[in-house]
Every structure is written in structure tokens, then in C-alpha cells.
Amino acid sequence: MTPRATYRLQLHRDFGFADAEALVPYLDALGISHIYASPITMAAPGSMHGYDVADPTRISAELGGEAGFRSLVAALRARNMGIVIDIVPNHMGVAGGNNPWWNDVLRNGRNSRHASFFDIDWREKLLLPILGAPLDTVLAEGQIGVVEEGGEPVLRVYDSHRVPIRPEDHAAARVGASLRELLDRQHYRFGWWRQANDDLNWRRFFTINDLAGLRIEDSEVFEAAHALYFRLWGEGLIDGLRIDHVDGLTDPAGYCRQLRARIDSIPRPADAPQGSAWIVIEKILAPGEPLAGDWGVDGTSGYDFMADVGALLHDPAGEAPLTRLWESISGESGSFEDAELRARQEMLSWSFEGQLRACVEGFLALAKTAPETQGLTGGMLRRAIERALWVFPVYRTYGTGKAAPAADASVRDAVRRGAARFTPPGEAEVLERLLGWLAGEGPGDLARASEAVRRFQQLSAPVAAKSVEDTAFYRYGRLLSSNEVGSDPARFAMAPSAFADAMAERASSFPHAMLTTATHDHKRGEDVRARQAVLSELPEEWGARVSVWDEASGGAQSGIAGADRYMLYQTLYGAWPSDLAPDDRAGCAAFAARVNGWQEKALREAKLRSSWEAPDAAYEALCREWIRTLLDPSRSAGFLSDLTRFVRHMMAPARANALVQAALRCMLPGVPDLYQGAELDDLSLVDPDNRRPVDYALRRAVLASPQHAACGDRKLRIIAQLLDLRRRHPELFATGDFVRLEAEGERAAHLFAFARTHEGVTLTGAVALHCARETGGGTALVPAAAWWSNTHLVTRAGERLAAAELFWDAPVFVSVES
């Protein structure tokens, strides 16, 4: 049941099941075995991603409904292909009145059969923070009223929300009862959206008020939320699942084990592919953090691989000079740890007050149940929890309040060391009590311990995500190819030996995990990062160009912060369209619009000079105009000419990096995933730019051409060739071992090679690394043969292969022999 290779499709109303079905012949020809689809269930109307699931029991009508899905599956099965679907067990979309479960809670309160589905503190009415101003102001403006919909009266809030009314109040609502009195009688209370961070009394996804957390640990909720998926599996329509944001759940390990046991217990039709379901999880792993081997999953959805292969492309020699360059231009610290610490402190204070308060209350109630901890105060516990979260090295731990896995011990040790410098005098014991409870070893009532630990672990994960990915990544810009989902910018590069060790561990522990280098959540396309990685090899040359550009454009006098300017220069270089001429006014304007979209999001996510909550219109306008000026051929011809010359100058090593990245994804242990459209240049930026429509007609033409490269570089060709190898030798790639091969000679450090063997069939793979100094400015993807002289690869059989012959035409070598 394990896919051979997957292809990620972002489904929405403008690209549904019928559009996916039309691609099946192309995907088959490319070498794909399974479509990997974004969520297929009913989402908020017009959703462009599907993660705001409104009804998990039905397939989305906007995508084509169940009939459209069945037609797609039939087309796949006719070619011996299949489909893997993305599911969202952590949260649901609750905006706009489209969620029947949430509506039932609003209508019936804690007596609703769905009240236990959501993580709600019913000590007070459920807060709905959907108002643009305090309630009295909104009422005075006439923005709330009663309308009839679906045979019952509902509250209309602005034009976008329909909120149910208690059944016992329907008659009063129809006869025009006092609106204020009507609101006071409901099971919920309306609030200004700014109240949510501090006053929300239900768990949400990260800081998004439109997404309510599900209590999937409840068996009734589990069965209801998964009923559709179990039926699709039992009918032989799906072959696997990707689990979204598993760390948001109360007990990720327990959930995964339950899911594995439940789905594998369901019989399949005889004519459907047999075997266990393929299950991968969206999980951010810190460098060196292992994935537990007893969860019953096939591995992660590949962020860890994306981080590792990206770090492999970085030349460690570039770390010091690029750090100095960042410090000199930005005036900021060269340490990512400094940026992360500040972001964690601010996000915890600004965005998670409600959850933090509930967490403190949970531990305080626990402390009162044991004589030795009854003296702890809420203030003491709050300080300990805050400081632990400031330095937490991973997304979360996995204790239950009664016990904890052994792997958590190193995390607690890191917290103990990291928090020591922030702990108030005399309160180290409080931190120790907290860590003891996380370990399942603290005193007190076990039920309260489980609840307190749950609250902490469901707080640490969103604090990490919002602080690191959605804040610090937009503040710290030493080298933007390091700032990717799953990556740690503090780890600048990864030595080939360490990379090989990670791949060997993958082959041993999770040989069927997903391998990806581009996702719907990436900050930059895989080929943007491949370009930017070259800067680590030529930091002095890059620094010189930046100085020229900044001086010529008057950057220092522009009023734009140095950090923002420097990250923009990296973005312009990394994302510049390969075929865009510097005098193409329309093309430059279109590119400027894309860059401005990225810039606005970057500024607001950074929360330093603008934000989503309070956009600084003047500063954002200044940045927009500067970008338009830089990318206007009539105003910045010199800059644009120099930028395009530099992009061309770096094109050969950048393309080499792109090919190396794609080839490793297709050859190493795991299941390679290809993000929609990334078989050609992926020069996208953060969403929504990375979800733009894909030109499949072009890709079909490139694949059908005899040389494949007629309409682009060699990327699609090498992907197709390697996926064809996977088709012809499935067991070799699915279960073959992995060993690193030795290189000898002067350029051995620039050659990374490995072998995979299964039942007498051996794959030998090699890639060229960090060759920019020899290829920069030229068109050859690899250095001339003379550069590789006296450098050899030693195969598994002991044969010595000359690197000059391996890399005579491309930075990738592959051979399969029996």
C-alpha cells in the first residue's frame, strides 16, 4: 500500500476533482503512483486550502462531491494508481455559520450532543470574538439583527456571520424582542475580536479565531470525525492518510495508535489494493529530535528531510561572513537564538494570555492536591511556565501526567538549563516541580496532573509555531534559505557525514516516510532556496553586490529598515523569473505585485514595523513604492540590469543545487513527493503565491519532448528518469538499504555518494556539492573535468570511478546494476 511517489495537489473550487482527473495520464507518464490531495471534506465556502473543515462527514461539493471523487479514483485505479488524502483531526472551521456541529453548540449550549466535541470552558458563556468593535458600538451601528434562514430565526452579524438562536427564544426573536435581552439569553456572548487573545474560553488553532480545536481524544468525537475516512478506506477508494498538525492533539501517540488499529481493522474489497494504510504525520522535528517508533505511523510528511537537504546545500564556510553581513546591514544580532527568544516572549505575552492563564490554573489546582506543593502560588507557577516556554527546544513533549516517554527527558534537561538564567531567585524549585509533573513523577491528583500537562503541551506547540515560523523567520534574515518550515536557522549547514547518518537512520527506522522539498506551507519555493544556498558559497561576492545595490537605490536614506531591505534583496535574487528581461515592463510589474504580496505578509508576520492586528499603512506604502521603483525599468534600469546579470552569473550553480535537491528526493530512502508544478522551476514565495495556478500544458509539452529540456532546464527530465527507475525497481527503493560511499582525492569533499542494495540489485548515486566558485559566471552545471582530476568515487564493489566522468554533464550521477 506504500506509494511509490506522490504528487501534491491543492484542491479548491477552481481546481477540483475533474481537474485532477484530467491530469492522471500526465502524472502516470511522469512516474507518479499516488495523488496526495489537500483536504477533500466540506470546508468554508470558497476555501483555497480546505483546512478550515466545516463538516468532516461529507466530501466537498465545491470540489465535485462524492461522484466527482469516485470518478477521479476510478481514473487512477485504471492506471494502477491511487490517492492519499490530507485529514484535519485537530480543528474545524467555525466561521460564517457553516459548521453544523458548532452551530448545534451555539444553539443548545452545554446540552448539545456536540458540546464535548470542542475544548470549551463552560464556567462562563462561550465567547464569540467576531465583532469589529465592542458590542455596544456594533449594536448602535445596527450591525446585528434577526433574519430568517433555514426555517428558523438566526442572528445576522455584519453580512458574513449567521449565528443560531436558542430554540426557546425563536418565538421572541420573531416578534421583535429587545435585541440586547435576546443576546443576554444565549449560550454565547459576542466579543470584539481583540478580546480573543486574553479572554477566549475555548481552544483554537494557533491564533486563528475561525478555527476551533477538536477533542479528538474523546472516542465519540474520534469516530464521528473519521467516519468518512473509514468508509472511503473500507470501499477501497483511498490508500493512505496524511495527518495535519498532529502535535495539536491531546495525545498524539495515542491518537496515531488508535487510528492505525482502527483503519487496519477495516476489510477492503478484493479488487482494491491490499495491505496496511500508509499514514504519515505533519510533525516539526528539531535537529536531532527523533520521531518515536511506536506510534504506528510510516513517518513524517517530510519537513525534516526538507531541512536536512537544504542544510546539505549550504557551504559552512559562508556562515561567518553572512552573519557579519546581516549584522552590518540590519543592526540586529547574528544569533537566531536571540530572535527566537524575543519572539517567544512576545508571542506568549501578546497572543496566548487566555491559554496561559488556563495552564496556570491547571497546575495551581494540581498543586493544591499535595501537601508538598500547596504553598506554590499562581504567580510562581506562571513564572515557571513562562520561562520554560521561552526556551522550549521542541514543539512539545508527550507526557500524560502519569508517565512520559524516555525521549522527553533530554527536552526537560534542555529546559532546565535554558530557563536557569531567567528563573527568579529562590524559584528554581518551582521549575523543578513543573518538570516533574511533565515527567509524570510529580505529586498530587493524577486526573488533575493529566489535565495540567495537557494544557501545557497544547500550549507549547502553538507558541513554538507562532514564535518561530510565523515571527522569528520574518525577523531574522542571515540566509533566507535557512528560514523554512521544519528548519532551524541556527543550524546553518549540515556536514555530508551527518546527512548520511540521518539517511541511514531513516532507512532503518522510517523507510516509507515522505520526502519533500516543497509544500503548500513553504516560505520559499525549492528553487528559490537552491539559488539562495549558492550565496553561502560566495558570500563576499554577494555582499559586494548588496552594497552596490543599496547605495545605488538610496536604501540607507529610504526610511526602510536595513533588515527589511536585506531580506528583500535576497528575495529579488532568489525569485527573479528565469525568463524575465530587465526591460520587460509588464513582466517586471507582475513580479513586483508578487513581491509586494510577500513583503506585506513578511512585515505583518514579523510584528516589528507592521502587523495584521494594526497595519502601519505608511510604512507598508513606503515599502510598496520602493519595490515598484526598484522593479520599474523606466526608473531603475541600472539596478535591474545588474540584478539580472547577477542572477545569470549564479544560474549554473543554482540549477545544479536544484537538480541535486530533486535527485536526492527521488533516490534516498522514503517516498518522494512532488509539489504541484515543481517539476519545473519553483520560484514561488509564501502563500498564496505558492498556490498559484500551474501551467500543465507546458509541463505536458516538456515531458513529451524528446529531450525534455527543450522548454526549461533539466529538472523535469531527471525527475522523470528517477521516477521511472522507481517504477522499474520498486523493491530496491522501498526496502533497499543505505550506505555512504567513500570519495578520494583533492575534491572528495565536493562529492557525496551512496549506494542502495536489495536482492542483488544496487543503485549507486552521487551528487556534486558546493562547486559555485568553479561554475559561477559560466553555463556549465558542474566544473570542468580538470577540476575533478584525481578525485574518485569508490563503489560498494570496490571499483574506483573518476568524478570527472560521473559529472561530465550534470551534478547528478545514478546507476542501477544487477
Order of alpha helices (4+ residues) and beta strands (2+ residues): beta-alpha-beta-beta-beta-alpha-beta-beta-alpha-beta-alpha-beta-beta-beta-alpha-alpha-beta-alpha-beta-beta-alpha-beta-alpha-beta-alpha-alpha-alpha-alpha-alpha-alpha-alpha-alpha-alpha-beta-alpha-alpha-alpha-alpha-alpha-alpha-alpha-beta-alpha-alpha-alpha-beta-beta-beta-beta-alpha-beta-beta-alpha-beta
